[in-house]
Amino acid sequence: MAPTLRAINYKLKDVTIRGAGAKSSPYKLADGGGLYVEVMTTGAKFWRYSYRIHGKRPRVTLGEYPTMGIKAARDRHEEMRVLVADGIDPARQKKIDKIEALAKAAQEQTFQTFTMEVWVPEKLAALTERSQRQILRWLQNDVFPAIGALPLGMVHARDVMELLESMRNTPTKANNVRGIIERIYQYAAQKLLVTYNPATPMRGLVAKPEAEHYQPLPDGDVKRFVEAVRSSGAHPGTRLAVELLMLTAVRKANVAQARWAHFDMEAKTWTIPGLTSGANGHMKARRSHTVYLSRQAMAVLEKAAELSSHSEWVFPSVQSRHVPMADEAINHLFARLRKAGQIPDYFVPHGLRSTASTAMNEGGIAPDVVEMILAHKEKDSTRDAYNRAQYAKPAREALQWYADGVDLLVKGLTVITKVA
């Protein structure tokens, strides 16, 4: 029940307000009960209400005269007096009402509209191009057909649940899709458009599969693998890219999108930039990573230089030297070799990192050196920076030892000998 307020004897009349001219500084025309008209130096006139609440004396603007007339201003004043009597600050309530009005309007736009017009241009660019393509593919093929047409503020956890239930046969994808929806709503909440995230309650609905561990090649299969790659009918650039991948233990995208500008051929180093622009070929982390190039890796690069036709890319696309090789080209080569029975059914490009890691660990290379070569980040940033400097020389020696070992396996040795 609204409190009973003391009656106000309002004083102002239209003729008084209309006749009030501008002065060198703003001045007030009191109406009563803290309500007044403030006349600005420009001649503009605003209804304002000054009140006391929580030990302070704030004021709030009601509207501009004559757009807001005397009766409308006094009616609004009475509404605000009731708020003050109830302990509610009218100025703060006005801000909240504005926020809620904007949120209500925003919530009426569809989930797809907000995602494509706001979230994608403002947030997706921070990811790699490959991640961007994958996320957009999931959105277009799976998410938008299910909830894209729903108003942003009307998507319910049940809608997300039904979408995820339809994807139980692809649990990794289902969990990724749920995470994308959750991130979209987190961003909408940061923009004060929603307070409810329909994807959060669905965490764990579809069990995540156990992490896949990429199996390495046994020493006895290295010769067969290298010979199969070299004798395949794949484009020479693709074959060289796979050899460089094997000799450097980096990720597939790093090789496929490698730029000549990142190589110091005199120092025999390759500095892969940290993830700052979201471009493919960069590191997954935000720090850069230095690869120390063995003699064998340098020989591969010399051959690649002959093929690249002055392209900025070490391995340009077959279609155009102005764009890099798609890392799918490496996938396709592995698929062909698996189908032909030339490599084990389980072996994929990422397995080359496991192969190098296994060989180095079993060969007696210090674990910290192996972790640095694989660009696994130390949790302690100070220790991480120190280790990167400390282990530069051992890392170079380890990669050369590994490249020499691969050569010996290709020549017929059955096992890489341990570090002396």
N, C-alpha and C positions, 0 to 999 in steps of 0.2 A: 504494500500500500504506500503510495507516494506521501511524503511528509507534508504537513501543512506549513506553508511559508508565509512570512510577513508580507502584506500587500505593499506594492511599490507605487508611489505617486510619481509616475513618469511626467517629465516636464517639457520635453522637446516637441516642437511643431514643425510641419513641413516648411512653413514660411521662414522659420528661424534657420533650419538647416540649409535651405536653398540660398538664403541670403548670406551665409558665412563664406567670406572670400579667403583666398590664399594669403598667407603671411610669410615672413622671412624664415619662420620655423614652424613645425607642426604644432597644433594646439587642439584642445579637447572641448567638446560640447557635452556636458553631463546630462544624462537622461534620468538616471536614478538606479539605485541598487547595483552600482558598478558598471552599468551599461552606459556607453558614451559613443559619440561620433568623433573620430579624429580627422581633422582637416589637414591634408598634406600640403607642402609648399607648391605642389603642382596643381592644387585645387581639388584633387581626388579626395573623396570622403569615405571612411570605412567605419562600420559598426564594430566596436570591440567591447569585450567584457573582461573586467578586472575583478578578481576574486581572491579570497584567502583560503588556502588548503594546505594541510601538512606543514604548517609553519612558514609557508611561502606565499608570495603575492604574484602569481603568473597572470597572463592575459591571453585571450583567444580572440581571433578575428571571426566575426559572424558572416560578413559579406560587405559588399560595396553599395553605398547609397548613390543613386536612387533605385538601382536594380533590386536591392533589398529595401523595401519600404519600412515605415515605422512599425506597422502592425506585425509584419513578418519578423522583424528584428526583435520586437518585444516577446513574441511567441517563442522564438528560439532562445531568448534570454531566460524565459521561465523554465524551459526544458533543461537548460544548463544549470540553473539554480537548484533544480531537483537533484541533478547529478552531484553537485557540490555537497548538498545536504546528505547525500548517501555516501560521501567520502570518495567520490569518483572525480578525477581531474578532467574537466571538459577538453582541455588542450590535448592531453594524451589520448582521450577517447576519440577525438577528431582524427588524430594520426592513425589510430587503430582502425577506425571506420574506413579511412582512405586505403590502408593496406589491404583490408579485407575486401573492399570493393574491387581493387585491382586484381587481387587473387581470385575472386569469384569470376571476373571476366576472363582471366588467364586459364582458369580451370575448365572453362567452357570450350577452349580450343582442344582439338583432338590430341591424343597421345602422339600420333604420327607427326602432326604439325609442330608441336613443341620439340620433339626429338630432332626433326630434320631442319627446322628453322632456328633453333636455339642451341640444343645440346651438341649436335654434330659440328656446327661451325665453331663453337666456343670451347669444346672439350675434346673432341675426337682428334684434333690436329696434334695433340701431344703424343699420340701413339705412332708406331711405325706404319708405313704405308701398307704393309702386309696385314697388320692388325686392323687397320681401318677398313680394308677391303673385306676381311672376314666378318667384322662386326656389321658392316652395311649389308652384307649378304644374309646374315642371320636375321637382321631387322626386316629386310624386304621379303625374305622367303618364309620366315617363321613367326616373327613377333607382330608385324603390322597386319597380316591377315587375321590374326586372333584378336588383338586389342587396339590396333592402330586407329580405328574409327571411333573409339570410345572417348568421351571428354576426359581430359587429363585428370580432373578431380573425381571421376567416376569409376576409374579402374580399381577393382577390388582384389583382395588376396585370392578369392575364389577364381577370378579370371586368370591370374598367374598360375594358380594350382592346376587348372584345367589344361593350360598350355604345357606345363611341365609334365603332367601325366601323359600327354600325347607323345612325349619325347623320351619315355623311359628306356627305349631300346638304344638310345644314344646318350648315356648318362653324362659324359664329359660335355657334350654340346648343351644338354639341359642345364647343367650347372653354370656354364658360361653365359647362356641366355638369361638365366635368373640374375646373375651378377650384373649384366648390362642393364636390365630393367631397374635393378636396385640403384645403380649409379645414376641413371637418368632421373629417378625420383629424388635422390640425394641432392642433385643439382637444382631440381625444381624447388626443393625445400630451402636451399641456400638463397634462392631468389624470392623466398617468402610466398611462394605460390601454392604450396601444399604443406600439410603437417603429417600426412599419412603415407607410408611407403608400402605399397602392396606386395613388394617382392621380399621384404625382410622376413615376414613370418614363414616364408617358404624355404628358408635355409634348411638344408638337410632333407628336404622332401624326397629328392632322388639321390641315392647314395653315390658318392664319388667313387669312381674306380680307383684301385690302388695305382700309385705313381708307376709309370712305365719306365723300366730301366733298360737302356739301349745296350744290347749285347755287343761285345767287341768281337773282332775277328781273331781266331786263334792264330798263332804265328804260322802254323802250317797252311793257312788259307790266304795269307797275304800275297804270296807269289801268284796264286790263281786269280786273285782279285785285281792286282795291278796289271797283269797280262790281259785280263778280260777287258779292263777299261781301255788300255792302249790299243787293243785290236778291235774294239767295238766300232760300229759304223756311225757313232755319234759325231757331231761337229767337233773339230779339233779344239775349239775354245772350251767346249764342255768337258772334254777329256782332260785338258790341262787344269781346268777349275777343280775337278775332282782330285787330281794329284796335289794341287796346292792345299786343298782342304785336308788331305791326309797328312801333309807335312807340317801344317801349322796348328792343327787341333782347334781351329776357330769354328764358328757356327756357319752353316750353309749360306745364310743371307749375307754374312760378312764377305765371303768370297765372291758370290754372284754379283754383288753391288760394289765391289772394291774399285776405288779411284786411284789413278796414278799419282795424284797430288798427295796422297797419304803415304807414299813410299819414299824412303830415303835409300836409294840404291847404293850410295857410297857407304853409308853407315850400316847397310843391310838390316833395316828396320821397317816395319809397317805399323803405323799408328792409326788404329781404328778409333774414330771420334766417339765420344760419349753420346748418349741419347739426349740431344738438346733440341733438334728440329723435327724429330719423328721420322726422319728419312730411313728407308731400308738400308741395310749395310752398316748401320751404326750399332754400337753395343747395346745390350739390353739394359745395362745400368747407365747412369748419367756420367760416369767417369770414362776416360779414354783407356785404351788397352794397347800396349806395345807388343808386337810380335817380332821375335828375333829370327831372322831368316837364315836358314841353313844354306849350304852350297847348292843342295838339290832344289830348294825352293827358289833360289836365285836363277837357276837354270830354267825352271818352269816359267818364271817371269820373263826371261829373255825370249823364250819362244812365244809367250803371250804378246809381247811387244811387237813382234813381227806380224801377228794376226790382227791387232787392234786398230790398225790404220789410223794412227794419231787420234784415236778416240780418248776422251777423258776417262773412259771406263777400261779397266784391265780386261774385262770379258764383256765386250759389247754384244748386244742382241744380234742375231743373224739377220733380222729384218732391218735394223738401223743401228749404225754405230753411235747414234746420239742418245740411245737409251741402254741401260745395262741388261745383261742376261737375266731372264727370269729364273729364280732359284728352282722353279718347277722343272727346268731343263735337267737339273741334276737328279731330281726325283725320277724323271722319266728314264734316265739312263740306268739308275739302280733297278727300276721296275723291269726294264728289258733284260738286265743281267740275271735278275731273280727268275724271271719267266724262262730264260734259257738254261737255268740250272747252273750258271757260272759262279754265282755267289749264294750263300745260304738264304733260305726263305725269310729268316728273321732280320737280315742285315739291311739297314737303312742309312742314309747319309750321316745322321747324328751318331751312328755307331762308330764312325771314324774318330770322334772325340773319345769315346770309351776305349777304343783300340789303343790310342796314344796314351791315355791315362793308365790303362792296365799295364802296358809295356813299360812305362816309366816307373810306376810304383813297384812292379815286380823286378825291374832292372836295378833298383837301388837308388833311384832319384829321390831326394828329400821330399816328403809330402808337401811341405809349404811351397816348394819350387813348382811341383806339379799343379797345385792349386792356383798359383800365379799364372802359369802357362794357360790354364783353362779359364782364367779371368773370373775365378770365384772370389767374390768380395769378402774381405775380412770385416767382421762386425765392428770391431774397434777401428775407427777411421784413422787414428794416429798410427796404430800398429800396421794398418793396411798400407799407408803411405811409406812407412819405414821398410816394410817387407818388399815392396815393389822396387825400391832402390837397392836394398841389400841383395836381392835375388836376381838382379838383372843379368849378371855374368853367369851364374849357375843355370839360369833359364836358357840363355843362348847356348851353353854347352849341352844342356839336356836335349834341346831340339835338334842340335847337330848329331848327338849320339843316336837319337831316335831315327833321323833321316838316314844315317849310315846303316843302322840296323835294318831298316826297310830295304835298302839296297842289297844288303847281304842275304836277306830272305828271298828277294827276287832272283838272286844269283844261285839260290839253292840251299842256303843255310836253313835249318829247320827251326832253330830257336835263336832269339836275340840274346847275345851274351850280356851278362850284368856289367854295370859300370865298374871299371877297375878301381 
